[in-house]
Structures are given as C-alpha cells and as structure tokens.
Amino acid sequence: MRAKHQRTLENVLKTPTPAGIRWTDIVAMLKAAGVEVSQRSGSRILLKKGAERIVVHRPHPEPETGRATVRDIAAFLKAVGVKP
C-alpha cells in the first residue's frame, strides 16, 4: 500500500470521523487493501472482501464522502482485518 493510501486509511479509521475525504482517495485505498469495488445500480457501490460485503452510496455531486459513509467503510475494514 502506498503512503497516500496509508494516510487515507488512517483518516478513515480516525475518531472522531473526519469530513471531507475525497471519494476517489477512498476507492484507491480500498483497491490497494484488496477490497473488490463494483458499481451497482444508481450510486450504490458494493465493497467485498472474502465473505464480508457492504453496499455504500457514492457521494454526488460533491466529491467528498459523508461521515456516515466513512463510518460504515471503517467498520467494514475492521471486520475484514485491514489495519493501518
């Protein structure tokens, strides 16, 4: 995982949950962590690693991801064992 991906991972796992993390940075970090990212209908995105799955919504029209989505992604990453 590159240093930029590592910084994004640390921001996603930070408490309290930060606002303003760019969606493209999160997707790049997820892919680097071995998470399969696939587009579903509309703005839904399926994240899958092993047996764990979660569906989140891609932010639009703003490029920044909301806090609730960041918290959901952080919980998913913890469940699949991704650590900073």
Biopython code that builds the backbone (N, CA, C, O; Angstrom):
import numpy as np
from Bio.PDB.StructureBuilder import StructureBuilder

atoms = [
    (1, "MET", "N", (0.853, -1.173, 0.000)),
    (1, "MET", "CA", (0.000, 0.000, 0.000)),
    (1, "MET", "C", (0.901, 1.238, 0.000)),
    (1, "MET", "O", (1.824, 1.347, 0.807)),
    (2, "ARG", "N", (0.628, 2.139, -0.888)),
    (2, "ARG", "CA", (1.403, 3.380, -0.977)),
    (2, "ARG", "C", (1.163, 4.271, 0.238)),
    (2, "ARG", "O", (0.202, 4.075, 0.982)),
    (3, "ALA", "N", (2.033, 5.238, 0.429)),
    (3, "ALA", "CA", (1.926, 6.157, 1.565)),
    (3, "ALA", "C", (0.613, 6.944, 1.507)),
    (3, "ALA", "O", (-0.003, 7.185, 2.546)),
    (4, "LYS", "N", (0.183, 7.343, 0.322)),
    (4, "LYS", "CA", (-1.068, 8.096, 0.195)),
    (4, "LYS", "C", (-2.253, 7.226, 0.615)),
    (4, "LYS", "O", (-3.167, 7.705, 1.286)),
    (5, "HIS", "N", (-2.242, 5.954, 0.225)),
    (5, "HIS", "CA", (-3.313, 5.047, 0.621)),
    (5, "HIS", "C", (-3.304, 4.839, 2.127)),
    (5, "HIS", "O", (-4.358, 4.772, 2.761)),
    (6, "GLN", "N", (-2.111, 4.738, 2.695)),
    (6, "GLN", "CA", (-1.972, 4.563, 4.141)),
    (6, "GLN", "C", (-2.542, 5.771, 4.888)),
    (6, "GLN", "O", (-3.229, 5.598, 5.895)),
    (7, "ARG", "N", (-2.272, 6.978, 4.418)),
    (7, "ARG", "CA", (-2.807, 8.192, 5.047)),
    (7, "ARG", "C", (-4.333, 8.216, 4.953)),
    (7, "ARG", "O", (-5.011, 8.592, 5.909)),
    (8, "THR", "N", (-4.867, 7.815, 3.802)),
    (8, "THR", "CA", (-6.325, 7.770, 3.642)),
    (8, "THR", "C", (-6.922, 6.753, 4.597)),
    (8, "THR", "O", (-7.948, 7.030, 5.219)),
    (9, "LEU", "N", (-6.311, 5.584, 4.731)),
    (9, "LEU", "CA", (-6.782, 4.564, 5.665)),
    (9, "LEU", "C", (-6.780, 5.095, 7.093)),
    (9, "LEU", "O", (-7.743, 4.892, 7.833)),
    (10, "GLU", "N", (-5.722, 5.761, 7.479)),
    (10, "GLU", "CA", (-5.644, 6.335, 8.826)),
    (10, "GLU", "C", (-6.742, 7.367, 9.043)),
    (10, "GLU", "O", (-7.326, 7.425, 10.125)),
    (11, "ASN", "N", (-7.036, 8.186, 8.029)),
    (11, "ASN", "CA", (-8.113, 9.173, 8.144)),
    (11, "ASN", "C", (-9.473, 8.501, 8.268)),
    (11, "ASN", "O", (-10.312, 8.945, 9.052)),
    (12, "VAL", "N", (-9.703, 7.432, 7.502)),
    (12, "VAL", "CA", (-10.985, 6.731, 7.552)),
    (12, "VAL", "C", (-11.198, 6.117, 8.934)),
    (12, "VAL", "O", (-12.318, 6.122, 9.444)),
    (13, "LEU", "N", (-10.140, 5.589, 9.544)),
    (13, "LEU", "CA", (-10.255, 4.917, 10.834)),
    (13, "LEU", "C", (-10.171, 5.870, 12.024)),
    (13, "LEU", "O", (-10.327, 5.442, 13.167)),
    (14, "LYS", "N", (-9.927, 7.145, 11.772)),
    (14, "LYS", "CA", (-9.754, 8.141, 12.831)),
    (14, "LYS", "C", (-11.060, 8.374, 13.605)),
    (14, "LYS", "O", (-12.155, 8.302, 13.047)),
    (15, "THR", "N", (-10.910, 8.654, 14.901)),
    (15, "THR", "CA", (-12.058, 9.014, 15.729)),
    (15, "THR", "C", (-11.782, 10.393, 16.314)),
    (15, "THR", "O", (-10.695, 10.601, 16.854)),
    (16, "PRO", "N", (-12.698, 11.333, 16.236)),
    (16, "PRO", "CA", (-13.998, 11.294, 15.579)),
    (16, "PRO", "C", (-13.839, 11.247, 14.060)),
    (16, "PRO", "O", (-12.806, 11.626, 13.508)),
    (17, "THR", "N", (-14.873, 10.780, 13.421)),
    (17, "THR", "CA", (-14.856, 10.592, 11.968)),
    (17, "THR", "C", (-14.684, 11.931, 11.265)),
    (17, "THR", "O", (-15.479, 12.847, 11.474)),
    (18, "PRO", "N", (-13.653, 12.053, 10.432)),
    (18, "PRO", "CA", (-13.441, 13.320, 9.720)),
    (18, "PRO", "C", (-14.389, 13.484, 8.530)),
    (18, "PRO", "O", (-14.896, 12.507, 7.979)),
    (19, "ALA", "N", (-14.606, 14.710, 8.161)),
    (19, "ALA", "CA", (-15.394, 15.025, 6.968)),
    (19, "ALA", "C", (-14.427, 15.466, 5.878)),
    (19, "ALA", "O", (-13.306, 15.885, 6.164)),
    (20, "GLY", "N", (-14.863, 15.369, 4.646)),
    (20, "GLY", "CA", (-14.071, 15.919, 3.553)),
    (20, "GLY", "C", (-13.071, 14.970, 2.930)),
    (20, "GLY", "O", (-12.172, 15.422, 2.221)),
    (21, "ILE", "N", (-13.189, 13.666, 3.165)),
    (21, "ILE", "CA", (-12.291, 12.723, 2.498)),
    (21, "ILE", "C", (-12.840, 12.492, 1.090)),
    (21, "ILE", "O", (-14.014, 12.164, 0.918)),
    (22, "ARG", "N", (-11.993, 12.665, 0.103)),
    (22, "ARG", "CA", (-12.434, 12.524, -1.285)),
    (22, "ARG", "C", (-12.753, 11.062, -1.600)),
    (22, "ARG", "O", (-12.014, 10.156, -1.214)),
    (23, "TRP", "N", (-13.862, 10.850, -2.306)),
    (23, "TRP", "CA", (-14.314, 9.516, -2.662)),
    (23, "TRP", "C", (-13.265, 8.772, -3.486)),
    (23, "TRP", "O", (-13.051, 7.578, -3.279)),
    (24, "THR", "N", (-12.614, 9.465, -4.414)),
    (24, "THR", "CA", (-11.618, 8.808, -5.264)),
    (24, "THR", "C", (-10.435, 8.293, -4.435)),
    (24, "THR", "O", (-9.866, 7.247, -4.744)),
    (25, "ASP", "N", (-10.069, 9.036, -3.379)),
    (25, "ASP", "CA", (-8.994, 8.586, -2.496)),
    (25, "ASP", "C", (-9.409, 7.333, -1.722)),
    (25, "ASP", "O", (-8.601, 6.425, -1.530)),
    (26, "ILE", "N", (-10.661, 7.283, -1.282)),
    (26, "ILE", "CA", (-11.158, 6.112, -0.556)),
    (26, "ILE", "C", (-11.175, 4.890, -1.463)),
    (26, "ILE", "O", (-10.752, 3.808, -1.054)),
    (27, "VAL", "N", (-11.660, 5.053, -2.694)),
    (27, "VAL", "CA", (-11.714, 3.921, -3.630)),
    (27, "VAL", "C", (-10.306, 3.406, -3.924)),
    (27, "VAL", "O", (-10.094, 2.193, -3.953)),
    (28, "ALA", "N", (-9.352, 4.292, -4.139)),
    (28, "ALA", "CA", (-7.971, 3.880, -4.414)),
    (28, "ALA", "C", (-7.399, 3.112, -3.221)),
    (28, "ALA", "O", (-6.715, 2.105, -3.406)),
    (29, "MET", "N", (-7.672, 3.579, -1.998)),
    (29, "MET", "CA", (-7.189, 2.912, -0.798)),
    (29, "MET", "C", (-7.829, 1.533, -0.653)),
    (29, "MET", "O", (-7.149, 0.566, -0.310)),
    (30, "LEU", "N", (-9.138, 1.440, -0.913)),
    (30, "LEU", "CA", (-9.834, 0.157, -0.802)),
    (30, "LEU", "C", (-9.249, -0.866, -1.774)),
    (30, "LEU", "O", (-9.009, -2.015, -1.403)),
    (31, "LYS", "N", (-9.023, -0.448, -3.005)),
    (31, "LYS", "CA", (-8.459, -1.358, -4.001)),
    (31, "LYS", "C", (-7.054, -1.794, -3.601)),
    (31, "LYS", "O", (-6.690, -2.955, -3.790)),
    (32, "ALA", "N", (-6.263, -0.877, -3.051)),
    (32, "ALA", "CA", (-4.913, -1.212, -2.604)),
    (32, "ALA", "C", (-4.940, -2.184, -1.424)),
    (32, "ALA", "O", (-3.997, -2.950, -1.226)),
    (33, "ALA", "N", (-6.026, -2.152, -0.640)),
    (33, "ALA", "CA", (-6.173, -3.052, 0.513)),
    (33, "ALA", "C", (-6.767, -4.396, 0.103)),
    (33, "ALA", "O", (-6.986, -5.256, 0.955)),
    (34, "GLY", "N", (-7.028, -4.588, -1.182)),
    (34, "GLY", "CA", (-7.543, -5.857, -1.659)),
    (34, "GLY", "C", (-9.052, -5.983, -1.624)),
    (34, "GLY", "O", (-9.586, -7.088, -1.718)),
    (35, "VAL", "N", (-9.747, -4.860, -1.490)),
    (35, "VAL", "CA", (-11.204, -4.866, -1.474)),
    (35, "VAL", "C", (-11.708, -4.759, -2.907)),
    (35, "VAL", "O", (-11.249, -3.914, -3.676)),
    (36, "GLU", "N", (-12.648, -5.618, -3.257)),
    (36, "GLU", "CA", (-13.255, -5.571, -4.587)),
    (36, "GLU", "C", (-14.341, -4.496, -4.581)),
    (36, "GLU", "O", (-15.262, -4.553, -3.766)),
    (37, "VAL", "N", (-14.245, -3.533, -5.468)),
    (37, "VAL", "CA", (-15.182, -2.412, -5.554)),
    (37, "VAL", "C", (-15.939, -2.542, -6.872)),
    (37, "VAL", "O", (-15.334, -2.524, -7.944)),
    (38, "SER", "N", (-17.278, -2.675, -6.791)),
    (38, "SER", "CA", (-18.051, -2.800, -8.022)),
    (38, "SER", "C", (-19.286, -1.917, -7.986)),
    (38, "SER", "O", (-19.944, -1.770, -6.956)),
    (39, "GLN", "N", (-19.578, -1.338, -9.134)),
    (39, "GLN", "CA", (-20.722, -0.430, -9.302)),
    (39, "GLN", "C", (-22.002, -1.231, -9.346)),
    (39, "GLN", "O", (-22.083, -2.233, -10.056)),
    (40, "ARG", "N", (-23.005, -0.806, -8.599)),
    (40, "ARG", "CA", (-24.339, -1.386, -8.649)),
    (40, "ARG", "C", (-25.235, -0.365, -9.329)),
    (40, "ARG", "O", (-24.738, 0.567, -9.961)),
    (41, "SER", "N", (-26.524, -0.521, -9.212)),
    (41, "SER", "CA", (-27.424, 0.427, -9.868)),
    (41, "SER", "C", (-27.401, 1.776, -9.146)),
    (41, "SER", "O", (-27.253, 1.839, -7.926)),
    (42, "GLY", "N", (-27.548, 2.831, -9.909)),
    (42, "GLY", "CA", (-27.553, 4.174, -9.345)),
    (42, "GLY", "C", (-26.202, 4.534, -8.760)),
    (42, "GLY", "O", (-25.167, 4.367, -9.404)),
    (43, "SER", "N", (-26.222, 5.032, -7.529)),
    (43, "SER", "CA", (-24.971, 5.443, -6.888)),
    (43, "SER", "C", (-24.483, 4.407, -5.880)),
    (43, "SER", "O", (-23.580, 4.688, -5.092)),
    (44, "ARG", "N", (-25.071, 3.220, -5.899)),
    (44, "ARG", "CA", (-24.671, 2.173, -4.961)),
    (44, "ARG", "C", (-23.371, 1.517, -5.409)),
    (44, "ARG", "O", (-23.155, 1.256, -6.592)),
    (45, "ILE", "N", (-22.515, 1.259, -4.425)),
    (45, "ILE", "CA", (-21.220, 0.628, -4.658)),
    (45, "ILE", "C", (-21.110, -0.575, -3.722)),
    (45, "ILE", "O", (-21.327, -0.446, -2.517)),
    (46, "LEU", "N", (-20.776, -1.736, -4.270)),
    (46, "LEU", "CA", (-20.589, -2.945, -3.479)),
    (46, "LEU", "C", (-19.117, -3.075, -3.136)),
    (46, "LEU", "O", (-18.255, -3.038, -4.014)),
    (47, "LEU", "N", (-18.836, -3.227, -1.841)),
    (47, "LEU", "CA", (-17.479, -3.485, -1.373)),
    (47, "LEU", "C", (-17.456, -4.918, -0.879)),
    (47, "LEU", "O", (-18.308, -5.320, -0.086)),
    (48, "LYS", "N", (-16.473, -5.699, -1.349)),
    (48, "LYS", "CA", (-16.432, -7.115, -0.993)),
    (48, "LYS", "C", (-14.997, -7.536, -0.756)),
    (48, "LYS", "O", (-14.101, -7.232, -1.543)),
    (49, "LYS", "N", (-14.796, -8.251, 0.360)),
    (49, "LYS", "CA", (-13.501, -8.868, 0.639)),
    (49, "LYS", "C", (-13.781, -10.142, 1.410)),
    (49, "LYS", "O", (-14.332, -10.107, 2.510)),
    (50, "GLY", "N", (-13.401, -11.258, 0.832)),
    (50, "GLY", "CA", (-13.707, -12.543, 1.451)),
    (50, "GLY", "C", (-15.213, -12.732, 1.494)),
    (50, "GLY", "O", (-15.905, -12.531, 0.496)),
    (51, "ALA", "N", (-15.715, -13.124, 2.666)),
    (51, "ALA", "CA", (-17.158, -13.346, 2.830)),
    (51, "ALA", "C", (-17.899, -12.068, 3.218)),
    (51, "ALA", "O", (-19.130, -12.039, 3.193)),
    (52, "GLU", "N", (-17.172, -11.020, 3.572)),
    (52, "GLU", "CA", (-17.785, -9.759, 4.020)),
    (52, "GLU", "C", (-18.188, -8.909, 2.821)),
    (52, "GLU", "O", (-17.454, -8.788, 1.840)),
    (53, "ARG", "N", (-19.379, -8.323, 2.933)),
    (53, "ARG", "CA", (-19.891, -7.425, 1.882)),
    (53, "ARG", "C", (-20.609, -6.256, 2.537)),
    (53, "ARG", "O", (-21.178, -6.377, 3.622)),
    (54, "ILE", "N", (-20.567, -5.122, 1.850)),
    (54, "ILE", "CA", (-21.321, -3.955, 2.277)),
    (54, "ILE", "C", (-21.647, -3.130, 1.038)),
    (54, "ILE", "O", (-20.860, -3.067, 0.093)),
    (55, "VAL", "N", (-22.804, -2.508, 1.057)),
    (55, "VAL", "CA", (-23.188, -1.606, -0.028)),
    (55, "VAL", "C", (-23.228, -0.197, 0.550)),
    (55, "VAL", "O", (-23.898, 0.056, 1.551)),
    (56, "VAL", "N", (-22.503, 0.717, -0.093)),
    (56, "VAL", "CA", (-22.490, 2.122, 0.316)),
    (56, "VAL", "C", (-22.908, 2.968, -0.884)),
    (56, "VAL", "O", (-22.955, 2.493, -2.019)),
    (57, "HIS", "N", (-23.202, 4.208, -0.606)),
    (57, "HIS", "CA", (-23.587, 5.122, -1.681)),
    (57, "HIS", "C", (-22.439, 6.064, -2.005)),
    (57, "HIS", "O", (-21.843, 6.681, -1.122)),
    (58, "ARG", "N", (-22.149, 6.157, -3.291)),
    (58, "ARG", "CA", (-21.127, 7.085, -3.787)),
    (58, "ARG", "C", (-21.675, 8.502, -3.644)),
    (58, "ARG", "O", (-22.824, 8.764, -3.999)),
    (59, "PRO", "N", (-20.853, 9.418, -3.123)),
    (59, "PRO", "CA", (-21.345, 10.790, -2.984)),
    (59, "PRO", "C", (-21.500, 11.458, -4.352)),
    (59, "PRO", "O", (-20.715, 11.226, -5.271)),
    (60, "HIS", "N", (-22.522, 12.281, -4.454)),
    (60, "HIS", "CA", (-22.727, 13.044, -5.689)),
    (60, "HIS", "C", (-23.620, 14.220, -5.361)),
    (60, "HIS", "O", (-24.498, 14.047, -4.515)),
    (61, "PRO", "N", (-23.492, 15.340, -5.917)),
    (61, "PRO", "CA", (-22.485, 15.709, -6.906)),
    (61, "PRO", "C", (-21.157, 16.127, -6.283)),
    (61, "PRO", "O", (-20.194, 16.378, -7.007)),
    (62, "GLU", "N", (-21.087, 16.205, -4.946)),
    (62, "GLU", "CA", (-19.838, 16.615, -4.298)),
    (62, "GLU", "C", (-18.830, 15.462, -4.327)),
    (62, "GLU", "O", (-19.223, 14.296, -4.314)),
    (63, "PRO", "N", (-17.541, 15.782, -4.365)),
    (63, "PRO", "CA", (-16.531, 14.718, -4.387)),
    (63, "PRO", "C", (-16.182, 14.169, -2.993)),
    (63, "PRO", "O", (-15.514, 13.141, -2.888)),
    (64, "GLU", "N", (-16.631, 14.852, -1.916)),
    (64, "GLU", "CA", (-16.283, 14.427, -0.569)),
    (64, "GLU", "C", (-17.306, 13.432, -0.030)),
    (64, "GLU", "O", (-18.505, 13.546, -0.286)),
    (65, "THR", "N", (-16.807, 12.459, 0.720)),
    (65, "THR", "CA", (-17.645, 11.411, 1.288)),
    (65, "THR", "C", (-18.186, 11.867, 2.635)),
    (65, "THR", "O", (-17.458, 12.466, 3.427)),
    (66, "GLY", "N", (-19.453, 11.589, 2.899)),
    (66, "GLY", "CA", (-20.080, 11.966, 4.158)),
    (66, "GLY", "C", (-19.578, 11.127, 5.326)),
    (66, "GLY", "O", (-19.062, 10.025, 5.143)),
    (67, "ARG", "N", (-19.739, 11.663, 6.514)),
    (67, "ARG", "CA", (-19.247, 10.990, 7.718)),
    (67, "ARG", "C", (-19.889, 9.615, 7.932)),
    (67, "ARG", "O", (-19.201, 8.671, 8.321)),
    (68, "ALA", "N", (-21.177, 9.494, 7.686)),
    (68, "ALA", "CA", (-21.861, 8.218, 7.900)),
    (68, "ALA", "C", (-21.281, 7.136, 6.992)),
    (68, "ALA", "O", (-21.084, 6.002, 7.428)),
    (69, "THR", "N", (-21.012, 7.472, 5.754)),
    (69, "THR", "CA", (-20.419, 6.508, 4.823)),
    (69, "THR", "C", (-19.005, 6.147, 5.242)),
    (69, "THR", "O", (-18.608, 4.985, 5.147)),
    (70, "VAL", "N", (-18.241, 7.129, 5.704)),
    (70, "VAL", "CA", (-16.877, 6.867, 6.176)),
    (70, "VAL", "C", (-16.919, 5.918, 7.371)),
    (70, "VAL", "O", (-16.096, 5.007, 7.464)),
    (71, "ARG", "N", (-17.883, 6.123, 8.298)),
    (71, "ARG", "CA", (-18.016, 5.227, 9.453)),
    (71, "ARG", "C", (-18.362, 3.808, 9.009)),
    (71, "ARG", "O", (-17.833, 2.843, 9.562)),
    (72, "ASP", "N", (-19.244, 3.669, 8.018)),
    (72, "ASP", "CA", (-19.611, 2.347, 7.505)),
    (72, "ASP", "C", (-18.400, 1.655, 6.878)),
    (72, "ASP", "O", (-18.189, 0.460, 7.083)),
    (73, "ILE", "N", (-17.619, 2.396, 6.126)),
    (73, "ILE", "CA", (-16.435, 1.833, 5.484)),
    (73, "ILE", "C", (-15.400, 1.448, 6.542)),
    (73, "ILE", "O", (-14.749, 0.411, 6.414)),
    (74, "ALA", "N", (-15.241, 2.262, 7.576)),
    (74, "ALA", "CA", (-14.303, 1.948, 8.658)),
    (74, "ALA", "C", (-14.707, 0.655, 9.359)),
    (74, "ALA", "O", (-13.853, -0.185, 9.641)),
    (75, "ALA", "N", (-15.992, 0.487, 9.643)),
    (75, "ALA", "CA", (-16.470, -0.740, 10.291)),
    (75, "ALA", "C", (-16.220, -1.950, 9.393)),
    (75, "ALA", "O", (-15.825, -3.011, 9.876)),
    (76, "PHE", "N", (-16.449, -1.796, 8.092)),
    (76, "PHE", "CA", (-16.183, -2.882, 7.132)),
    (76, "PHE", "C", (-14.711, -3.254, 7.129)),
    (76, "PHE", "O", (-14.366, -4.435, 7.164)),
    (77, "LEU", "N", (-13.836, -2.246, 7.086)),
    (77, "LEU", "CA", (-12.400, -2.505, 7.066)),
    (77, "LEU", "C", (-11.948, -3.220, 8.338)),
    (77, "LEU", "O", (-11.112, -4.121, 8.275)),
    (78, "LYS", "N", (-12.485, -2.833, 9.475)),
    (78, "LYS", "CA", (-12.152, -3.504, 10.730)),
    (78, "LYS", "C", (-12.632, -4.956, 10.705)),
    (78, "LYS", "O", (-11.940, -5.851, 11.190)),
    (79, "ALA", "N", (-13.825, -5.188, 10.135)),
    (79, "ALA", "CA", (-14.400, -6.540, 10.073)),
    (79, "ALA", "C", (-13.564, -7.479, 9.194)),
    (79, "ALA", "O", (-13.485, -8.678, 9.460)),
    (80, "VAL", "N", (-12.945, -6.930, 8.151)),
    (80, "VAL", "CA", (-12.141, -7.779, 7.261)),
    (80, "VAL", "C", (-10.666, -7.801, 7.662)),
    (80, "VAL", "O", (-9.856, -8.457, 7.007)),
    (81, "GLY", "N", (-10.317, -7.093, 8.729)),
    (81, "GLY", "CA", (-8.975, -7.157, 9.265)),
    (81, "GLY", "C", (-7.957, -6.224, 8.637)),
    (81, "GLY", "O", (-6.756, -6.471, 8.746)),
    (82, "VAL", "N", (-8.399, -5.163, 7.985)),
    (82, "VAL", "CA", (-7.473, -4.178, 7.421)),
    (82, "VAL", "C", (-7.054, -3.228, 8.530)),
    (82, "VAL", "O", (-7.901, -2.610, 9.175)),
    (83, "LYS", "N", (-5.755, -3.110, 8.755)),
    (83, "LYS", "CA", (-5.217, -2.260, 9.814)),
    (83, "LYS", "C", (-4.241, -1.249, 9.240)),
    (83, "LYS", "O", (-3.593, -1.509, 8.226)),
    (84, "PRO", "N", (-4.135, -0.089, 9.892)),
    (84, "PRO", "CA", (-3.186, 0.920, 9.403)),
    (84, "PRO", "C", (-1.736, 0.522, 9.582)),
    (84, "PRO", "O", (-0.838, 1.279, 9.214)),
]
sb = StructureBuilder()
sb.init_structure("model")
sb.init_model(0)
sb.init_chain("A")
sb.init_seg("    ")
for serial, (resi, resn, name, xyz) in enumerate(atoms, 1):
    if name == "N":
        sb.init_residue(resn, " ", resi, " ")
    sb.init_atom(name, np.array(xyz, "f"), 0.0, 1.0, " ", f" {name:<3s}", serial, name[0])
structure = sb.get_structure()
